[in-house]
Each structure stands twice: as structure tokens, then as C-alpha cells.
Amino acid sequence: MKPNLYWLLLLSPSAFGASFAPSSQVDWATTFGSLLFVIALILLMAWMLKRLRVPSMTNQKGLNVVRQVAVGTRERILIVQAGEEQFLVGVTPQSIQLISKLEKPLSQEELASSPFANQLTQLLKKNDKK
């Protein structure tokens, strides 16, 4: 039993010359400042990622947002493409509503040539006439 106690004492922190400083000698201001810096850095990085709208790393094969326009502070209208079909969708913080399914999906030329707001106005006028 003595050999086990011997190895325990040999592997203790004091055997390696480590000494624990009393709490009065610890520089609390530096420790607290470093902690605040790390927290601020994490919050800044989270804000930047949210602001840059980094796409998620999940596989979104076959589903993407073709165009979007803000209609309020947190409300948007989007054209979403799922496979070969396109949908006009309204998005709020509380819900997602299907406004219309586009009978004729917008081509890449149409998307590149005219602003989304004009296309949205035309689509809404077509749906009102029906």
C-alpha cells in the first residue's frame, strides 16, 4: 500500500514545483477584462454572421430563394424555387404563407433584366384579375 501512496505524492502538483498563489495575488482586473473581451468578440462574430446572412451548411438541394423583397421591418415576400416550380411566399417572424404558385416560372433572363419589385407588382396584378 505504501507504493501507491508514494506515486500519489510524486504526481501531486507540489512535486512539480507548482504552487498555488493566494487569491490576493491574482490580478482580477486582467481576468475580468479578458473575459469581457472574449464575450464581446463572440457577440460581434454572431452579429456579423447574422448580418452577412451566411448560408447554412445543410443540404438544400432542389430548394432555393430566387428573389426576395422586404415589405416591412421583418416581413418579406419571396419567390422560392422547388425543383422546376416557383412559389410566391410571404414570410413574417411568426409564419410563412403561400401567396400563389406561379403558373409560368420566371426565366433567368426575366430575373436578371427587371427588378424584383416590378415583377412582384405584375404578379399581384395578374392574381387580382383572376
A tleap script that builds the chain and sets N, CA, C and O, in Angstrom:
source leaprc.protein.ff14SB
mol = sequence {
  NMET LYS PRO ASN LEU TYR TRP LEU LEU LEU
  LEU SER PRO SER ALA PHE GLY ALA SER PHE
  ALA PRO SER SER GLN VAL ASP TRP ALA THR
  THR PHE GLY SER LEU LEU PHE VAL ILE ALA
  LEU ILE LEU LEU MET ALA TRP MET LEU LYS
  ARG LEU ARG VAL PRO SER MET THR ASN GLN
  LYS GLY LEU ASN VAL VAL ARG GLN VAL ALA
  VAL GLY THR ARG GLU ARG ILE LEU ILE VAL
  GLN ALA GLY GLU GLU GLN PHE LEU VAL GLY
  VAL THR PRO GLN SER ILE GLN LEU ILE SER
  LYS LEU GLU LYS PRO LEU SER GLN GLU GLU
  LEU ALA SER SER PRO PHE ALA ASN GLN LEU
  THR GLN LEU LEU LYS LYS ASN ASP LYS CLYS
}
set mol.1.N position { 0.814 -1.192 0.000 }
set mol.1.CA position { 0.000 0.000 0.000 }
set mol.1.C position { 0.857 1.256 0.000 }
set mol.1.O position { 0.437 2.301 -0.495 }
set mol.2.N position { 2.045 1.152 0.549 }
set mol.2.CA position { 2.933 2.303 0.571 }
set mol.2.C position { 3.353 2.731 -0.836 }
set mol.2.O position { 3.469 3.935 -1.066 }
set mol.3.N position { 3.592 1.820 -1.800 }
set mol.3.CA position { 3.975 2.266 -3.139 }
set mol.3.C position { 2.895 3.117 -3.803 }
set mol.3.O position { 3.227 4.066 -4.514 }
set mol.4.N position { 1.622 2.810 -3.596 }
set mol.4.CA position { 0.548 3.601 -4.177 }
set mol.4.C position { 0.545 5.015 -3.621 }
set mol.4.O position { 0.348 5.981 -4.359 }
set mol.5.N position { 0.761 5.134 -2.326 }
set mol.5.CA position { 0.817 6.444 -1.693 }
set mol.5.C position { 2.032 7.213 -2.186 }
set mol.5.O position { 1.978 8.429 -2.366 }
set mol.6.N position { 3.114 6.504 -2.401 }
set mol.6.CA position { 4.330 7.138 -2.895 }
set mol.6.C position { 4.095 7.749 -4.284 }
set mol.6.O position { 4.501 8.884 -4.531 }
set mol.7.N position { 3.443 7.008 -5.191 }
set mol.7.CA position { 3.179 7.527 -6.535 }
set mol.7.C position { 2.186 8.682 -6.505 }
set mol.7.O position { 2.303 9.612 -7.303 }
set mol.8.N position { 1.235 8.641 -5.619 }
set mol.8.CA position { 0.268 9.722 -5.485 }
set mol.8.C position { 0.957 11.003 -5.049 }
set mol.8.O position { 0.666 12.074 -5.581 }
set mol.9.N position { 1.866 10.906 -4.090 }
set mol.9.CA position { 2.602 12.086 -3.643 }
set mol.9.C position { 3.559 12.582 -4.725 }
set mol.9.O position { 3.778 13.785 -4.867 }
set mol.10.N position { 4.119 11.659 -5.475 }
set mol.10.CA position { 5.062 12.037 -6.514 }
set mol.10.C position { 4.365 12.786 -7.654 }
set mol.10.O position { 4.950 13.693 -8.246 }
set mol.11.N position { 3.119 12.412 -7.965 }
set mol.11.CA position { 2.387 13.040 -9.058 }
set mol.11.C position { 1.559 14.241 -8.621 }
set mol.11.O position { 0.817 14.791 -9.435 }
set mol.12.N position { 1.656 14.651 -7.410 }
set mol.12.CA position { 0.892 15.807 -6.935 }
set mol.12.C position { 1.485 17.083 -7.527 }
set mol.12.O position { 2.662 17.098 -7.889 }
set mol.13.N position { 0.704 18.147 -7.634 }
set mol.13.CA position { 1.195 19.400 -8.221 }
set mol.13.C position { 2.389 19.978 -7.471 }
set mol.13.O position { 3.263 20.588 -8.088 }
set mol.14.N position { 2.443 19.801 -6.166 }
set mol.14.CA position { 3.557 20.362 -5.418 }
set mol.14.C position { 4.861 19.645 -5.736 }
set mol.14.O position { 5.932 20.225 -5.557 }
set mol.15.N position { 4.803 18.402 -6.203 }
set mol.15.CA position { 6.003 17.659 -6.557 }
set mol.15.C position { 6.674 18.263 -7.790 }
set mol.15.O position { 7.886 18.132 -7.964 }
set mol.16.N position { 5.894 18.923 -8.644 }
set mol.16.CA position { 6.451 19.525 -9.846 }
set mol.16.C position { 6.809 20.996 -9.647 }
set mol.16.O position { 7.132 21.680 -10.618 }
set mol.17.N position { 6.761 21.476 -8.465 }
set mol.17.CA position { 7.128 22.848 -8.181 }
set mol.17.C position { 5.987 23.826 -8.363 }
set mol.17.O position { 6.199 25.036 -8.276 }
set mol.18.N position { 4.786 23.340 -8.612 }
set mol.18.CA position { 3.649 24.237 -8.772 }
set mol.18.C position { 3.172 24.682 -7.407 }
set mol.18.O position { 3.009 23.885 -6.484 }
set mol.19.N position { 2.962 25.923 -7.316 }
set mol.19.CA position { 2.424 26.439 -6.057 }
set mol.19.C position { 1.188 27.255 -6.375 }
set mol.19.O position { 1.106 27.905 -7.417 }
set mol.20.N position { 0.258 27.215 -5.493 }
set mol.20.CA position { -0.981 27.942 -5.684 }
set mol.20.C position { -0.856 29.294 -5.005 }
set mol.20.O position { -0.594 29.383 -3.806 }
set mol.21.N position { -1.051 30.359 -5.802 }
set mol.21.CA position { -0.937 31.709 -5.260 }
set mol.21.C position { -2.192 32.037 -4.473 }
set mol.21.O position { -3.288 31.616 -4.844 }
set mol.22.N position { -2.045 32.763 -3.423 }
set mol.22.CA position { -3.228 33.190 -2.689 }
set mol.22.C position { -4.090 34.100 -3.557 }
set mol.22.O position { -3.586 34.751 -4.473 }
set mol.23.N position { -5.364 34.144 -3.274 }
set mol.23.CA position { -6.288 34.910 -4.101 }
set mol.23.C position { -5.968 36.399 -4.088 }
set mol.23.O position { -6.369 37.107 -5.012 }
set mol.24.N position { -5.275 36.890 -3.100 }
set mol.24.CA position { -4.932 38.316 -3.064 }
set mol.24.C position { -3.920 38.667 -4.141 }
set mol.24.O position { -3.834 39.828 -4.541 }
set mol.25.N position { -3.140 37.686 -4.628 }
set mol.25.CA position { -2.126 37.965 -5.636 }
set mol.25.C position { -2.649 37.818 -7.067 }
set mol.25.O position { -1.931 38.148 -8.011 }
set mol.26.N position { -3.848 37.343 -7.246 }
set mol.26.CA position { -4.415 37.170 -8.572 }
set mol.26.C position { -4.895 38.532 -9.076 }
set mol.26.O position { -5.545 39.282 -8.349 }
set mol.27.N position { -4.570 38.833 -10.310 }
set mol.27.CA position { -4.970 40.112 -10.889 }
set mol.27.C position { -6.384 39.983 -11.448 }
set mol.27.O position { -6.573 39.572 -12.592 }
set mol.28.N position { -7.360 40.332 -10.641 }
set mol.28.CA position { -8.759 40.163 -11.019 }
set mol.28.C position { -9.155 41.088 -12.157 }
set mol.28.O position { -9.989 40.717 -12.983 }
set mol.29.N position { -8.586 42.265 -12.221 }
set mol.29.CA position { -8.947 43.207 -13.284 }
set mol.29.C position { -8.566 42.648 -14.655 }
set mol.29.O position { -9.343 42.760 -15.603 }
set mol.30.N position { -7.390 42.055 -14.768 }
set mol.30.CA position { -6.967 41.472 -16.039 }
set mol.30.C position { -7.848 40.286 -16.416 }
set mol.30.O position { -8.238 40.135 -17.574 }
set mol.31.N position { -8.154 39.459 -15.444 }
set mol.31.CA position { -9.007 38.302 -15.697 }
set mol.31.C position { -10.395 38.738 -16.148 }
set mol.31.O position { -10.933 38.196 -17.114 }
set mol.32.N position { -10.972 39.707 -15.460 }
set mol.32.CA position { -12.310 40.189 -15.797 }
set mol.32.C position { -12.295 40.892 -17.152 }
set mol.32.O position { -13.228 40.721 -17.938 }
set mol.33.N position { -11.276 41.663 -17.439 }
set mol.33.CA position { -11.163 42.337 -18.734 }
set mol.33.C position { -11.039 41.346 -19.875 }
set mol.33.O position { -11.644 41.534 -20.930 }
set mol.34.N position { -10.263 40.296 -19.673 }
set mol.34.CA position { -10.122 39.264 -20.702 }
set mol.34.C position { -11.442 38.555 -20.952 }
set mol.34.O position { -11.793 38.265 -22.095 }
set mol.35.N position { -12.172 38.278 -19.879 }
set mol.35.CA position { -13.469 37.625 -20.017 }
set mol.35.C position { -14.433 38.506 -20.808 }
set mol.35.O position { -15.128 38.016 -21.697 }
set mol.36.N position { -14.483 39.792 -20.495 }
set mol.36.CA position { -15.360 40.709 -21.226 }
set mol.36.C position { -14.960 40.807 -22.701 }
set mol.36.O position { -15.819 40.884 -23.579 }
set mol.37.N position { -13.657 40.804 -22.964 }
set mol.37.CA position { -13.186 40.857 -24.345 }
set mol.37.C position { -13.640 39.630 -25.128 }
set mol.37.O position { -14.093 39.763 -26.265 }
set mol.38.N position { -13.530 38.455 -24.551 }
set mol.38.CA position { -13.929 37.221 -25.237 }
set mol.38.C position { -15.431 37.212 -25.486 }
set mol.38.O position { -15.874 36.825 -26.568 }
set mol.39.N position { -16.216 37.628 -24.508 }
set mol.39.CA position { -17.673 37.672 -24.681 }
set mol.39.C position { -18.050 38.669 -25.774 }
set mol.39.O position { -18.906 38.381 -26.610 }
set mol.40.N position { -17.410 39.848 -25.771 }
set mol.40.CA position { -17.687 40.850 -26.797 }
set mol.40.C position { -17.297 40.335 -28.181 }
set mol.40.O position { -17.998 40.599 -29.158 }
set mol.41.N position { -16.202 39.614 -28.271 }
set mol.41.CA position { -15.765 39.058 -29.542 }
set mol.41.C position { -16.760 38.023 -30.066 }
set mol.41.O position { -17.056 37.992 -31.261 }
set mol.42.N position { -17.268 37.186 -29.184 }
set mol.42.CA position { -18.268 36.182 -29.582 }
set mol.42.C position { -19.543 36.862 -30.072 }
set mol.42.O position { -20.100 36.463 -31.095 }
set mol.43.N position { -20.012 37.884 -29.356 }
set mol.43.CA position { -21.223 38.599 -29.765 }
set mol.43.C position { -21.015 39.318 -31.100 }
set mol.43.O position { -21.916 39.331 -31.939 }
set mol.44.N position { -19.847 39.910 -31.305 }
set mol.44.CA position { -19.550 40.590 -32.556 }
set mol.44.C position { -19.547 39.607 -33.727 }
set mol.44.O position { -20.082 39.910 -34.793 }
set mol.45.N position { -18.957 38.456 -33.533 }
set mol.45.CA position { -18.929 37.455 -34.599 }
set mol.45.C position { -20.331 36.931 -34.907 }
set mol.45.O position { -20.663 36.709 -36.071 }
set mol.46.N position { -21.149 36.734 -33.885 }
set mol.46.CA position { -22.527 36.278 -34.105 }
set mol.46.C position { -23.316 37.333 -34.876 }
set mol.46.O position { -24.078 36.994 -35.782 }
set mol.47.N position { -23.142 38.600 -34.527 }
set mol.47.CA position { -23.838 39.684 -35.220 }
set mol.47.C position { -23.400 39.744 -36.681 }
set mol.47.O position { -24.226 39.928 -37.574 }
set mol.48.N position { -22.090 39.586 -36.923 }
set mol.48.CA position { -21.586 39.636 -38.295 }
set mol.48.C position { -22.130 38.480 -39.130 }
set mol.48.O position { -22.492 38.676 -40.290 }
set mol.49.N position { -22.190 37.287 -38.559 }
set mol.49.CA position { -22.724 36.141 -39.293 }
set mol.49.C position { -24.197 36.333 -39.634 }
set mol.49.O position { -24.651 35.972 -40.720 }
set mol.50.N position { -24.937 36.910 -38.683 }
set mol.50.CA position { -26.351 37.161 -38.932 }
set mol.50.C position { -26.519 38.248 -39.990 }
set mol.50.O position { -27.387 38.150 -40.857 }
set mol.51.N position { -25.703 39.262 -39.915 }
set mol.51.CA position { -25.783 40.389 -40.833 }
set mol.51.C position { -25.394 39.990 -42.255 }
set mol.51.O position { -25.997 40.457 -43.221 }
set mol.52.N position { -24.391 39.131 -42.380 }
set mol.52.CA position { -23.925 38.707 -43.696 }
set mol.52.C position { -24.810 37.637 -44.301 }
set mol.52.O position { -24.670 37.315 -45.481 }
set mol.53.N position { -25.713 37.083 -43.519 }
set mol.53.CA position { -26.634 36.035 -43.972 }
set mol.53.C position { -25.876 34.882 -44.623 }
set mol.53.O position { -26.129 34.507 -45.767 }
set mol.54.N position { -24.956 34.346 -43.867 }
set mol.54.CA position { -24.169 33.217 -44.346 }
set mol.54.C position { -25.104 32.033 -44.532 }
set mol.54.O position { -25.840 31.680 -43.610 }
set mol.55.N position { -25.088 31.417 -45.705 }
set mol.55.CA position { -25.987 30.280 -45.906 }
set mol.55.C position { -25.628 29.132 -44.977 }
set mol.55.O position { -24.467 28.920 -44.627 }
set mol.56.N position { -26.645 28.414 -44.599 }
set mol.56.CA position { -26.409 27.288 -43.705 }
set mol.56.C position { -25.675 26.187 -44.447 }
set mol.56.O position { -25.719 26.103 -45.674 }
set mol.57.N position { -25.002 25.349 -43.683 }
set mol.57.CA position { -24.222 24.275 -44.276 }
set mol.57.C position { -25.065 23.047 -44.595 }
set mol.57.O position { -24.540 22.049 -45.087 }
set mol.58.N position { -26.358 23.109 -44.322 }
set mol.58.CA position { -27.205 21.960 -44.597 }
set mol.58.C position { -27.435 21.813 -46.098 }
set mol.58.O position { -27.297 22.776 -46.852 }
set mol.59.N position { -27.772 20.645 -46.510 }
set mol.59.CA position { -28.005 20.360 -47.920 }
set mol.59.C position { -29.388 20.854 -48.312 }
set mol.59.O position { -30.391 20.335 -47.822 }
set mol.60.N position { -29.456 21.851 -49.191 }
set mol.60.CA position { -30.728 22.406 -49.641 }
set mol.60.C position { -30.916 22.114 -51.125 }
set mol.60.O position { -31.361 22.971 -51.888 }
set mol.61.N position { -30.579 20.916 -51.512 }
set mol.61.CA position { -30.634 20.542 -52.914 }
set mol.61.C position { -32.066 20.628 -53.433 }
set mol.61.O position { -32.980 20.025 -52.870 }
set mol.62.N position { -32.252 21.391 -54.524 }
set mol.62.CA position { -33.564 21.495 -55.139 }
set mol.62.C position { -34.463 22.559 -54.550 }
set mol.62.O position { -35.596 22.714 -55.006 }
set mol.63.N position { -34.002 23.301 -53.551 }
set mol.63.CA position { -34.825 24.339 -52.933 }
set mol.63.C position { -33.960 25.572 -52.727 }
set mol.63.O position { -32.937 25.517 -52.045 }
set mol.64.N position { -34.386 26.704 -53.332 }
set mol.64.CA position { -33.645 27.937 -53.100 }
set mol.64.C position { -34.548 29.152 -53.268 }
set mol.64.O position { -35.611 29.074 -53.883 }
set mol.65.N position { -34.110 30.264 -52.716 }
set mol.65.CA position { -34.822 31.528 -52.826 }
set mol.65.C position { -34.298 32.219 -54.073 }
set mol.65.O position { -33.110 32.526 -54.174 }
set mol.66.N position { -35.199 32.462 -55.026 }
set mol.66.CA position { -34.808 33.086 -56.283 }
set mol.66.C position { -34.660 34.587 -56.091 }
set mol.66.O position { -33.643 35.161 -56.480 }
set mol.67.N position { -35.648 35.223 -55.504 }
set mol.67.CA position { -35.636 36.657 -55.228 }
set mol.67.C position { -36.408 36.918 -53.944 }
set mol.67.O position { -37.240 36.116 -53.521 }
set mol.68.N position { -36.107 38.072 -53.331 }
set mol.68.CA position { -36.854 38.484 -52.147 }
set mol.68.C position { -36.896 39.997 -52.075 }
set mol.68.O position { -36.001 40.685 -52.567 }
set mol.69.N position { -37.947 40.503 -51.456 }
set mol.69.CA position { -38.090 41.942 -51.256 }
set mol.69.C position { -38.669 42.158 -49.857 }
set mol.69.O position { -39.571 41.439 -49.427 }
set mol.70.N position { -38.134 43.160 -49.157 }
set mol.70.CA position { -38.629 43.487 -47.817 }
set mol.70.C position { -39.861 44.369 -47.970 }
set mol.70.O position { -39.850 45.342 -48.724 }
set mol.71.N position { -40.919 44.021 -47.252 }
set mol.71.CA position { -42.142 44.824 -47.280 }
set mol.71.C position { -42.424 45.436 -45.914 }
set mol.71.O position { -43.443 46.104 -45.737 }
set mol.72.N position { -41.564 45.224 -44.976 }
set mol.72.CA position { -41.668 45.760 -43.624 }
set mol.72.C position { -40.344 45.571 -42.928 }
set mol.72.O position { -39.352 45.188 -43.549 }
set mol.73.N position { -40.328 45.838 -41.643 }
set mol.73.CA position { -39.072 45.702 -40.912 }
set mol.73.C position { -38.613 44.251 -40.823 }
set mol.73.O position { -37.417 43.971 -40.902 }
set mol.74.N position { -39.559 43.331 -40.660 }
set mol.74.CA position { -39.202 41.910 -40.547 }
set mol.74.C position { -40.043 41.031 -41.463 }
set mol.74.O position { -40.059 39.810 -41.313 }
set mol.75.N position { -40.738 41.647 -42.406 }
set mol.75.CA position { -41.595 40.908 -43.324 }
set mol.75.C position { -40.979 40.928 -44.714 }
set mol.75.O position { -40.412 41.933 -45.141 }
set mol.76.N position { -41.096 39.811 -45.411 }
set mol.76.CA position { -40.527 39.688 -46.749 }
set mol.76.C position { -41.486 38.916 -47.653 }
set mol.76.O position { -42.311 38.124 -47.198 }
set mol.77.N position { -41.343 39.178 -48.944 }
set mol.77.CA position { -42.027 38.384 -49.949 }
set mol.77.C position { -40.939 37.757 -50.794 }
set mol.77.O position { -40.020 38.440 -51.247 }
set mol.78.N position { -41.045 36.437 -51.009 }
set mol.78.CA position { -40.000 35.690 -51.690 }
set mol.78.C position { -40.576 34.906 -52.855 }
set mol.78.O position { -41.741 34.510 -52.853 }
set mol.79.N position { -39.732 34.694 -53.843 }
set mol.79.CA position { -40.027 33.695 -54.872 }
set mol.79.C position { -39.101 32.531 -54.563 }
set mol.79.O position { -37.878 32.659 -54.601 }
set mol.80.N position { -39.712 31.394 -54.256 }
set mol.80.CA position { -38.963 30.199 -53.877 }
set mol.80.C position { -39.088 29.184 -54.999 }
set mol.80.O position { -40.182 28.945 -55.510 }
set mol.81.N position { -37.973 28.592 -55.379 }
set mol.81.CA position { -37.986 27.555 -56.414 }
set mol.81.C position { -37.774 26.207 -55.760 }
set mol.81.O position { -36.788 25.986 -55.056 }
set mol.82.N position { -38.716 25.307 -56.005 }
set mol.82.CA position { -38.624 23.927 -55.520 }
set mol.82.C position { -38.661 23.030 -56.742 }
set mol.82.O position { -39.719 22.830 -57.338 }
set mol.83.N position { -37.527 22.497 -57.113 }
set mol.83.CA position { -37.450 21.697 -58.328 }
set mol.83.C position { -37.648 22.584 -59.535 }
set mol.83.O position { -36.868 23.509 -59.762 }
set mol.84.N position { -38.689 22.312 -60.317 }
set mol.84.CA position { -39.000 23.115 -61.505 }
set mol.84.C position { -40.102 24.137 -61.241 }
set mol.84.O position { -40.388 24.958 -62.112 }
set mol.85.N position { -40.725 24.111 -60.073 }
set mol.85.CA position { -41.841 25.003 -59.755 }
set mol.85.C position { -41.366 26.183 -58.923 }
set mol.85.O position { -40.399 26.088 -58.167 }
set mol.86.N position { -42.082 27.316 -59.083 }
set mol.86.CA position { -41.788 28.510 -58.295 }
set mol.86.C position { -43.040 28.945 -57.556 }
set mol.86.O position { -44.156 28.840 -58.065 }
set mol.87.N position { -42.824 29.442 -56.327 }
set mol.87.CA position { -43.919 29.854 -55.462 }
set mol.87.C position { -43.662 31.258 -54.952 }
set mol.87.O position { -42.522 31.635 -54.682 }
set mol.88.N position { -44.745 32.036 -54.822 }
set mol.88.CA position { -44.685 33.354 -54.215 }
set mol.88.C position { -45.089 33.183 -52.762 }
set mol.88.O position { -46.201 32.738 -52.479 }
set mol.89.N position { -44.198 33.534 -51.827 }
set mol.89.CA position { -44.379 33.231 -50.414 }
set mol.89.C position { -44.200 34.503 -49.593 }
set mol.89.O position { -43.298 35.297 -49.860 }
set mol.90.N position { -45.057 34.695 -48.597 }
set mol.90.CA position { -44.920 35.787 -47.647 }
set mol.90.C position { -44.348 35.253 -46.339 }
set mol.90.O position { -44.813 34.241 -45.815 }
set mol.91.N position { -43.338 35.940 -45.818 }
set mol.91.CA position { -42.653 35.464 -44.612 }
set mol.91.C position { -42.681 36.548 -43.550 }
set mol.91.O position { -42.289 37.687 -43.804 }
set mol.92.N position { -43.151 36.188 -42.349 }
set mol.92.CA position { -43.117 37.060 -41.174 }
set mol.92.C position { -42.387 36.311 -40.074 }
set mol.92.O position { -42.113 35.120 -40.223 }
set mol.93.N position { -42.065 36.979 -38.972 }
set mol.93.CA position { -41.411 36.250 -37.879 }
set mol.93.C position { -42.266 35.118 -37.306 }
set mol.93.O position { -41.727 34.168 -36.737 }
set mol.94.N position { -43.582 35.208 -37.446 }
set mol.94.CA position { -44.461 34.193 -36.872 }
set mol.94.C position { -44.899 33.120 -37.852 }
set mol.94.O position { -45.239 32.011 -37.439 }
set mol.95.N position { -44.896 33.431 -39.159 }
set mol.95.CA position { -45.456 32.449 -40.091 }
set mol.95.C position { -44.876 32.605 -41.494 }
set mol.95.O position { -44.205 33.582 -41.828 }
set mol.96.N position { -45.176 31.584 -42.291 }
set mol.96.CA position { -44.852 31.584 -43.718 }
set mol.96.C position { -46.151 31.237 -44.443 }
set mol.96.O position { -46.775 30.218 -44.148 }
set mol.97.N position { -46.560 32.090 -45.395 }
set mol.97.CA position { -47.828 31.896 -46.097 }
set mol.97.C position { -47.585 31.785 -47.594 }
set mol.97.O position { -46.849 32.586 -48.171 }
set mol.98.N position { -48.197 30.806 -48.213 }
set mol.98.CA position { -48.146 30.679 -49.663 }
set mol.98.C position { -49.124 31.692 -50.247 }
set mol.98.O position { -50.316 31.662 -49.939 }
set mol.99.N position { -48.621 32.582 -51.087 }
set mol.99.CA position { -49.479 33.577 -51.726 }
set mol.99.C position { -50.006 33.019 -53.043 }
set mol.99.O position { -51.200 33.100 -53.331 }
set mol.100.N position { -49.099 32.450 -53.838 }
set mol.100.CA position { -49.513 31.938 -55.130 }
set mol.100.C position { -48.457 30.983 -55.674 }
set mol.100.O position { -47.272 31.097 -55.361 }
set mol.101.N position { -48.908 30.048 -56.489 }
set mol.101.CA position { -47.980 29.219 -57.249 }
set mol.101.C position { -47.888 29.853 -58.629 }
set mol.101.O position { -48.909 30.140 -59.253 }
set mol.102.N position { -46.679 30.072 -59.102 }
set mol.102.CA position { -46.502 30.698 -60.403 }
set mol.102.C position { -46.755 29.659 -61.490 }
set mol.102.O position { -46.104 28.615 -61.524 }
set mol.103.N position { -47.728 29.960 -62.400 }
set mol.103.CA position { -48.034 29.020 -63.477 }
set mol.103.C position { -46.843 28.897 -64.418 }
set mol.103.O position { -46.491 27.802 -64.856 }
set mol.104.N position { -46.226 30.042 -64.723 }
set mol.104.CA position { -45.071 30.052 -65.608 }
set mol.104.C position { -43.878 30.527 -64.785 }
set mol.104.O position { -43.799 31.706 -64.440 }
set mol.105.N position { -42.956 29.634 -64.470 }
set mol.105.CA position { -41.784 30.043 -63.690 }
set mol.105.C position { -40.994 31.126 -64.417 }
set mol.105.O position { -40.907 31.129 -65.644 }
set mol.106.N position { -40.423 32.040 -63.647 }
set mol.106.CA position { -39.624 33.115 -64.220 }
set mol.106.C position { -38.312 32.553 -64.750 }
set mol.106.O position { -37.647 31.757 -64.086 }
set mol.107.N position { -37.956 32.975 -65.944 }
set mol.107.CA position { -36.702 32.506 -66.543 }
set mol.107.C position { -35.539 33.312 -65.974 }
set mol.107.O position { -35.741 34.341 -65.331 }
set mol.108.N position { -34.340 32.841 -66.214 }
set mol.108.CA position { -33.151 33.544 -65.729 }
set mol.108.C position { -33.027 34.919 -66.383 }
set mol.108.O position { -32.541 35.859 -65.754 }
set mol.109.N position { -33.459 35.045 -67.633 }
set mol.109.CA position { -33.389 36.346 -68.320 }
set mol.109.C position { -34.338 37.340 -67.665 }
set mol.109.O position { -33.989 38.505 -67.474 }
set mol.110.N position { -35.543 36.877 -67.321 }
set mol.110.CA position { -36.510 37.762 -66.660 }
set mol.110.C position { -36.005 38.192 -65.295 }
set mol.110.O position { -36.190 39.341 -64.891 }
set mol.111.N position { -35.375 37.282 -64.593 }
set mol.111.CA position { -34.860 37.613 -63.262 }
set mol.111.C position { -33.718 38.616 -63.334 }
set mol.111.O position { -33.589 39.474 -62.460 }
set mol.112.N position { -32.891 38.515 -64.365 }
set mol.112.CA position { -31.740 39.399 -64.483 }
set mol.112.C position { -32.107 40.768 -65.034 }
set mol.112.O position { -31.440 41.754 -64.722 }
set mol.113.N position { -33.168 40.849 -65.859 }
set mol.113.CA position { -33.462 42.097 -66.567 }
set mol.113.C position { -34.253 43.107 -65.744 }
set mol.113.O position { -33.928 44.294 -65.770 }
set mol.114.N position { -35.271 42.678 -65.023 }
set mol.114.CA position { -36.108 43.653 -64.325 }
set mol.114.C position { -36.026 43.458 -62.822 }
set mol.114.O position { -35.812 42.343 -62.348 }
set mol.115.N position { -36.194 44.542 -62.069 }
set mol.115.CA position { -36.141 44.429 -60.604 }
set mol.115.C position { -37.288 43.565 -60.070 }
set mol.115.O position { -38.357 43.460 -60.672 }
set mol.116.N position { -37.024 42.967 -58.943 }
set mol.116.CA position { -37.993 42.059 -58.336 }
set mol.116.C position { -39.290 42.784 -57.963 }
set mol.116.O position { -40.372 42.208 -58.078 }
set mol.117.N position { -39.196 44.004 -57.532 }
set mol.117.CA position { -40.393 44.744 -57.132 }
set mol.117.C position { -41.349 44.904 -58.309 }
set mol.117.O position { -42.562 44.792 -58.133 }
set mol.118.N position { -40.827 45.163 -59.500 }
set mol.118.CA position { -41.686 45.285 -60.674 }
set mol.118.C position { -42.345 43.952 -61.014 }
set mol.118.O position { -43.529 43.904 -61.348 }
set mol.119.N position { -41.574 42.875 -60.929 }
set mol.119.CA position { -42.129 41.549 -61.199 }
set mol.119.C position { -43.209 41.200 -60.190 }
set mol.119.O position { -44.240 40.627 -60.542 }
set mol.120.N position { -42.967 41.548 -58.935 }
set mol.120.CA position { -43.948 41.261 -57.893 }
set mol.120.C position { -45.244 42.023 -58.145 }
set mol.120.O position { -46.331 41.466 -57.989 }
set mol.121.N position { -45.139 43.277 -58.531 }
set mol.121.CA position { -46.326 44.071 -58.824 }
set mol.121.C position { -47.109 43.467 -59.977 }
set mol.121.O position { -48.336 43.394 -59.919 }
set mol.122.N position { -46.422 43.036 -61.016 }
set mol.122.CA position { -47.094 42.412 -62.153 }
set mol.122.C position { -47.780 41.112 -61.750 }
set mol.122.O position { -48.905 40.841 -62.169 }
set mol.123.N position { -47.100 40.310 -60.936 }
set mol.123.CA position { -47.697 39.045 -60.498 }
set mol.123.C position { -48.937 39.283 -59.641 }
set mol.123.O position { -49.941 38.586 -59.785 }
set mol.124.N position { -48.865 40.265 -58.754 }
set mol.124.CA position { -50.020 40.550 -57.899 }
set mol.124.C position { -51.188 41.076 -58.717 }
set mol.124.O position { -52.336 40.742 -58.426 }
set mol.125.N position { -50.922 41.901 -59.743 }
set mol.125.CA position { -51.993 42.407 -60.604 }
set mol.125.C position { -52.647 41.263 -61.383 }
set mol.125.O position { -53.867 41.244 -61.540 }
set mol.126.N position { -51.843 40.306 -61.873 }
set mol.126.CA position { -52.386 39.161 -62.578 }
set mol.126.C position { -53.288 38.329 -61.669 }
set mol.126.O position { -54.343 37.858 -62.095 }
set mol.127.N position { -52.872 38.154 -60.422 }
set mol.127.CA position { -53.663 37.351 -59.481 }
set mol.127.C position { -54.933 38.063 -59.075 }
set mol.127.O position { -55.933 37.403 -58.795 }
set mol.128.N position { -54.934 39.397 -59.030 }
set mol.128.CA position { -56.144 40.150 -58.687 }
set mol.128.C position { -57.195 40.072 -59.793 }
set mol.128.O position { -58.393 40.108 -59.511 }
set mol.129.N position { -56.760 39.966 -61.040 }
set mol.129.CA position { -57.686 39.914 -62.167 }
set mol.129.C position { -58.419 38.574 -62.237 }
set mol.129.O position { -59.523 38.508 -62.778 }
set mol.130.N position { -57.840 37.534 -61.712 }
set mol.130.CA position { -58.431 36.188 -61.802 }
set mol.130.C position { -59.581 36.009 -60.877 }
set mol.130.O position { -60.180 34.934 -60.838 }
savepdb mol mol.pdb
quit
